[in-house]
Amino acid sequence: MKKKCRIKLSVWQFLALGYFIVILVGSALLVLPFATKDGASTSYLNALFVAASATCVTGLSPVVTGAHWSLFGQIVILVLIQTGGLGFMSFVSTIFLMFRHKMGLYERKALMSAAGSKKYEGLVPLLKRIFIGTAIFEVAGAALLSIRFCQDYGGIGVYYALWHSVSAFCNAGFDLVGTDGSSLAAYATDPLVSLTICGLVIMGGLGFCVWGDVIDAKCNPKKMQLNTKVILFVSTLLLVISTALFLLFEWNNPSYAGYNFGQKLLCSIFNATSPRTAGFFTTDPATLSDSGYLLTLILMFIGGSSGSTAGGIKVGTFAVIIMGMIGVFRGHRDINIGSKRRIEYSLLSQALAIFAACLMMVMLATLTICAIEPDKEITKFTDVLFECVSAMGTVGLTRGLTPNLSVASKIILIFLMYAGRVGILTLALALGEKRTPSGVRKPVDSLLIG
């Protein structure tokens, strides 16, 4: 009797494959003729690029979203954004619950990995909280944006408001109002639109577990988990410092011309928020000063919180590296957080591995694109680096380079977006072969560093 051959996928492989399948399905829909306004089929590479960008909640696009895609195409992109933002595993788990299929250990472990939760128990309430919380934020954001968009666009403004609310909360950065590629520049001095978008981006970038823990603790810091405290503190610090720096660096920016202090502050808040990791802009990234350009790169590389809709190396990873560096320089045996907690050095090793892997991938991608692009006037190094960091961090901010890239360069960016959304660690574990560690340990030696 022949035995059935069943391929057992690891949790990491299941998640990586899930996102890949969603991208392929999305590209097949976007390549259809009625997905565009003019009825002409989009090239498969561009359809694949947009599908990957939407699923990976990035926002980079070789075509202008509002001008190129029909209502059908826009809805496909919106569904891909929502799927990628909430996480592929969240939708799979929902299907299990709808058909009253009991979630086993495998499904629970996959959902735990996707949502950033450390507990196997209570995952079904977590799943419900994810969907309910997302609906509340997105509906509230759409209601606020409708006030302005209905004034400017009439009844269709409700649709625009919902679209931008979902795109902002999922940190995607796709927009419909900037039909000339100007994103939200028309609302640079509008507090209602700018602050609503910023609020949605921040809430989506904090992650489901963070604001869920804040609710459970009833906003009492003493009852919050260590992860929540660190994420809130570091995120707030980054937002405040980067806002002040943007205000300083871009005070004489041509895009700020004619603005008063309050309007410049509003633009600076948006510039500090969007790179973490939304992709909307009210100040054209191509007009940033050199200091503002570098600050934007840093913010895009750091990204948002683990288990959130944001990308980047994550705020937690950045915090662990900084605290580990301080501990090493002070000669401490442990990495202490405050006076009551410490973290293991193994976590620092993992954080450094993620940082190094992301940095190497960005540098290698930048080097390759610069080498293969023929027109050096179009593909300047600063623009290529900006685009690669934006793709890896699933940000979506652009200096206008993506539409001018060759086939090979677009494929590289697609891979960066995919790796950034799935996660470097998840991708490495999915591709790596799981082997039983040997019981014999090799002799210890040393290398000179520093």
C-alpha positions in Angstrom: 0.0 0.0 0.0 1.5 3.3 -1.1 1.9 6.0 1.5 0.6 9.5 0.6 3.4 12.0 0.2 2.4 15.1 2.2 4.6 18.2 2.2 4.7 19.7 5.7 5.3 23.4 5.6 6.8 25.2 8.6 4.9 28.2 10.0 7.5 30.5 8.4 7.1 28.9 5.0 3.3 29.0 5.3 3.4 32.8 6.0 5.9 33.5 3.3 4.1 31.4 0.7 0.7 33.0 1.7 1.9 36.5 0.9 3.4 35.3 -2.4 0.1 33.7 -3.4 -1.8 36.8 -2.6 0.6 38.9 -4.7 0.2 36.5 -7.7 -3.6 36.6 -7.4 -3.6 40.4 -7.2 -1.4 40.7 -10.2 -3.6 38.4 -12.3 -6.6 40.7 -11.5 -4.8 43.9 -12.1 -3.6 42.8 -15.5 -7.2 42.5 -16.8 -8.2 45.2 -19.3 -11.1 46.5 -17.2 -8.8 47.2 -14.3 -7.6 50.3 -16.0 -9.5 53.5 -16.9 -8.6 53.4 -20.6 -9.4 49.7 -21.0 -5.9 48.7 -22.0 -4.1 45.9 -20.2 -1.3 46.9 -17.9 2.0 45.1 -18.5 2.3 42.1 -16.2 5.5 43.4 -14.6 3.7 46.7 -13.6 0.7 44.8 -12.4 2.9 42.5 -10.4 4.8 45.5 -9.0 1.6 47.2 -7.9 0.2 44.0 -6.4 3.4 43.4 -4.5 3.5 47.0 -3.3 -0.2 46.9 -2.1 0.1 43.5 -0.4 3.4 44.5 1.2 1.7 47.8 2.2 4.4 49.9 0.6 3.0 52.4 -1.9 5.7 52.5 -4.6 4.1 52.3 -8.0 5.2 52.6 -11.6 1.9 54.2 -12.5 -0.2 57.0 -10.8 -2.9 55.1 -8.9 -5.8 57.7 -9.2 -5.2 58.3 -12.9 -4.4 54.8 -14.1 -6.7 52.3 -12.4 -10.5 52.0 -12.8 -12.9 51.5 -9.9 -12.3 47.7 -10.2 -8.6 48.1 -10.1 -8.7 50.5 -7.2 -10.9 48.1 -5.2 -8.5 45.2 -5.9 -5.6 47.3 -4.7 -7.6 48.3 -1.6 -8.4 44.7 -0.8 -4.7 43.8 -1.2 -3.7 46.7 1.1 -6.2 45.5 3.8 -5.0 41.9 3.5 -1.4 42.8 3.7 -2.0 45.3 6.5 -3.9 43.0 8.8 -1.8 40.0 7.9 -2.4 37.1 5.6 -2.8 34.8 8.6 -5.5 36.9 10.2 -7.7 36.3 7.1 -6.9 32.6 7.0 -7.8 32.3 10.7 -11.0 34.1 10.1 -12.0 31.6 7.4 -11.4 28.8 9.9 -13.7 30.5 12.4 -16.4 31.2 9.8 -16.6 27.5 9.0 -16.3 26.6 12.7 -13.0 24.8 12.1 -11.2 24.6 15.4 -7.8 26.2 15.3 -5.0 23.8 16.0 -1.6 24.4 17.4 -0.2 25.0 13.9 -2.7 27.7 13.0 -2.3 29.3 16.4 1.5 29.4 16.1 1.2 31.0 12.6 -1.3 33.7 13.8 0.9 34.3 16.9 3.9 34.9 14.5 1.9 37.2 12.2 0.4 39.3 15.0 3.5 39.5 17.1 1.8 37.8 20.1 3.8 35.7 22.5 0.9 33.7 23.9 -0.8 30.7 22.3 -3.9 31.0 24.4 -6.3 33.8 23.8 -5.5 34.1 20.1 -9.1 34.0 19.0 -10.0 37.1 21.2 -6.8 38.7 19.7 -8.1 38.0 16.2 -11.5 39.6 17.0 -9.7 42.5 18.6 -7.6 43.0 15.5 -10.6 43.2 13.2 -12.8 45.2 15.5 -10.0 47.7 16.4 -9.1 48.1 12.7 -12.7 48.8 11.8 -13.1 51.4 14.5 -9.9 53.3 13.5 -10.6 53.1 9.8 -14.3 54.2 10.1 -13.3 57.0 12.4 -10.6 58.1 10.1 -12.9 57.9 7.1 -15.5 60.0 8.9 -13.0 62.8 9.6 -11.6 62.7 6.1 -15.1 62.8 4.6 -15.6 66.3 6.0 -12.9 67.7 3.8 -13.1 65.3 0.8 -16.8 65.7 0.4 -16.3 69.5 0.3 -13.7 69.1 -2.4 -15.0 66.2 -4.5 -18.7 65.9 -3.7 -20.3 62.4 -3.0 -17.3 60.5 -4.3 -15.4 62.1 -1.3 -16.8 59.4 1.0 -15.1 56.7 -1.2 -11.9 58.7 -1.2 -12.1 59.2 2.5 -12.5 55.4 3.1 -9.7 54.6 0.7 -7.2 56.9 2.3 -8.2 55.9 5.8 -7.5 52.2 5.0 -4.3 53.1 3.2 -3.1 55.2 6.1 -4.0 52.8 8.9 -2.3 50.0 6.9 0.7 52.2 6.4 0.4 51.7 2.6 0.7 55.2 1.2 -1.4 54.7 -1.9 -3.6 57.7 -2.7 -6.3 58.7 -5.2 -6.3 62.5 -5.0 -2.8 63.1 -6.2 -3.5 62.2 -9.8 -0.3 64.0 -10.9 1.8 62.0 -8.4 1.8 64.8 -5.8 0.3 62.6 -3.1 -1.3 64.8 -0.4 0.7 68.0 -1.2 -2.6 69.9 -1.8 -3.4 69.3 1.9 0.0 70.3 3.3 -1.5 73.1 5.5 -4.8 71.4 6.2 -4.8 70.2 9.9 -7.9 68.0 9.5 -6.4 65.9 6.7 -2.8 66.0 7.8 -3.4 65.1 11.4 -6.0 62.5 10.7 -3.6 60.7 8.3 -0.8 61.0 10.8 -3.0 59.6 13.6 -4.0 56.6 11.5 -0.4 56.0 10.5 0.8 56.1 14.1 -2.0 53.8 15.4 -1.4 51.3 12.6 2.4 51.5 13.1 2.1 50.8 16.9 0.7 47.3 16.3 -2.3 45.3 17.5 -0.6 44.0 20.6 0.6 47.4 21.8 -2.7 49.2 21.7 -4.5 46.1 22.9 -2.2 46.1 25.9 -2.8 49.8 26.5 -6.6 49.0 26.6 -6.1 46.1 29.0 -4.0 48.2 31.3 -6.6 51.0 31.1 -3.8 53.4 30.1 -1.9 52.7 33.4 1.8 52.5 32.6 2.5 50.3 35.7 0.2 47.6 34.3 1.6 47.6 30.7 4.0 45.0 29.4 7.6 45.9 29.0 7.3 45.7 25.2 4.5 48.2 25.2 6.4 50.7 27.4 9.5 50.5 25.2 7.6 50.8 21.9 5.5 53.8 23.2 8.6 55.6 24.6 10.9 55.1 21.7 8.1 55.9 19.1 7.3 59.1 20.9 10.9 60.1 21.2 11.5 59.5 17.5 8.4 61.4 16.5 9.3 64.5 18.7 13.0 64.6 17.8 12.5 64.1 14.1 9.7 66.7 14.0 12.0 69.2 15.6 14.8 68.3 13.2 12.6 68.5 10.1 11.5 71.9 11.3 15.1 73.0 11.6 16.4 71.4 8.4 13.5 72.4 6.1 12.7 75.8 7.5 13.8 77.4 4.2 12.6 74.5 2.0 11.0 75.8 -1.2 7.9 73.6 -0.3 7.6 75.6 2.9 7.6 79.0 1.1 4.9 81.3 2.4 4.0 79.1 5.4 3.8 80.5 8.9 5.2 78.7 11.9 2.1 76.6 12.6 2.0 75.4 8.9 5.7 74.6 8.9 5.2 72.6 12.1 2.3 70.7 10.6 4.4 69.8 7.6 7.3 68.7 9.8 5.0 66.5 11.9 3.8 64.9 8.7 7.4 64.5 7.4 8.3 62.8 10.7 5.3 60.5 10.7 5.1 59.3 7.1 8.5 57.6 6.9 7.3 55.2 9.7 6.1 53.7 7.2 3.2 55.2 5.2 4.5 56.7 2.0 2.2 59.7 1.8 3.8 63.1 1.5 2.9 66.7 1.7 6.5 67.9 1.1 8.0 66.4 -2.1 10.9 64.1 -1.0 12.9 65.3 -4.0 13.0 68.8 -2.5 14.3 67.8 0.9 17.6 69.2 2.1 20.5 66.8 2.4 19.9 66.6 6.2 16.2 66.0 5.7 17.0 63.4 3.1 19.3 61.5 5.5 16.8 61.8 8.4 14.1 60.4 6.2 16.3 57.4 5.3 17.0 56.7 9.0 13.3 56.8 9.8 12.3 54.6 6.9 15.0 52.1 7.9 13.8 51.9 11.5 10.1 51.7 10.7 7.3 50.9 13.1 6.5 48.2 15.7 6.6 44.5 15.4 3.3 42.8 14.7 2.0 46.1 13.2 1.1 47.3 9.6 4.5 49.0 9.4 7.8 47.8 8.0 11.5 48.5 8.6 13.8 46.8 11.1 11.2 47.7 13.7 11.3 50.0 16.7 11.9 47.1 19.1 14.9 46.0 17.2 16.3 49.5 17.2 15.7 49.9 20.9 17.5 46.6 21.7 20.5 47.6 19.6 20.8 51.0 21.3 20.4 49.5 24.8 22.9 46.7 24.0 25.4 49.2 22.7 25.1 51.3 25.9 25.5 48.1 28.0 28.6 47.0 26.1 30.2 50.4 26.3 29.6 50.6 30.0 31.0 47.1 30.5 27.7 45.7 31.9 27.2 41.9 31.9 23.5 42.3 31.3 21.3 44.6 29.2 19.3 46.4 31.8 16.0 48.2 31.1 15.2 50.6 34.0 15.8 49.2 37.5 13.7 46.1 37.4 14.2 44.4 34.0 16.9 43.0 31.8 16.9 41.3 28.4 19.0 38.3 27.2 22.0 38.9 25.0 20.6 36.4 22.6 17.9 39.0 21.8 20.7 41.5 21.0 22.3 39.0 18.6 19.0 38.5 16.8 18.5 42.3 16.6 22.0 42.8 15.2 21.4 40.0 12.7 18.2 41.7 11.4 19.9 45.1 11.2 22.9 43.7 9.3 20.8 41.6 6.9 18.6 44.6 6.0 21.5 46.9 5.6 23.4 44.4 3.4 20.3 43.8 1.2 19.7 47.6 0.8 23.4 48.1 -0.1 23.5 45.2 -2.5 20.2 46.2 -4.2 21.5 49.8 -4.5 24.8 48.7 -6.0 23.1 46.4 -8.5 20.5 48.9 -9.7 23.2 51.6 -10.1 25.3 49.1 -12.1 22.5 47.9 -14.5 20.7 51.2 -15.2 22.0 52.8 -18.4 20.9 56.4 -17.9 22.9 57.8 -15.0 21.2 61.2 -15.3 17.9 59.5 -14.2 19.2 56.9 -11.8 21.2 59.0 -9.4 22.8 57.2 -6.5 20.8 59.2 -3.9 17.5 58.4 -5.7 18.4 54.7 -6.0 19.3 54.4 -2.3 16.2 56.3 -1.3 14.0 53.9 -3.4 15.7 50.8 -2.1 15.3 51.8 1.6 11.7 52.8 0.9 11.0 49.4 -0.6 12.8 47.4 2.2 11.0 49.4 4.8 7.7 49.1 3.0 7.4 52.8 3.1 6.5 54.0 -0.4 8.0 57.4 -0.4 9.7 58.0 -3.7 11.8 60.6 -5.5 10.1 59.7 -8.8 12.5 57.0 -9.8 10.3 53.8 -9.9 8.5 54.5 -13.3 11.9 55.0 -15.0 13.5 51.7 -13.9 14.2 48.7 -16.1 12.7 45.3 -15.7 15.5 43.9 -13.7 15.5 46.9 -11.3 11.8 46.6 -10.7 12.1 42.9 -9.9 14.8 43.8 -7.3 12.4 46.3 -5.7 9.6 43.8 -5.7 11.9 41.4 -3.8 12.8 44.1 -1.3 9.2 44.9 -0.7 8.3 41.2 -0.2 11.3 40.7 2.1 10.4 43.8 4.1 6.8 42.8 4.6 7.3 39.1 5.3 10.2 40.0 7.5 13.9 39.1 7.2 13.8 36.7 10.1 10.7 34.9 8.8 12.1 34.8 5.3 15.4 33.4 6.5 13.7 30.7 8.6 11.4 29.9 5.7 14.3 29.4 3.3 16.7 27.8 5.7 16.7 24.1 6.4 15.9 23.1 9.9 18.6 20.9 11.3 19.0 19.2 14.7 21.9 21.0 16.4 24.9 18.8 17.2 25.5 17.9 20.8 29.2 18.6 20.3 30.3 22.2 20.6 33.4 23.4 19.0 36.3 25.0 20.9 36.1 28.7 21.7 38.5 31.1 20.0 38.6 34.9 19.5 38.9 37.6 17.0 40.1 41.2 17.4 37.3 43.8 17.0 37.0 47.5 17.5 
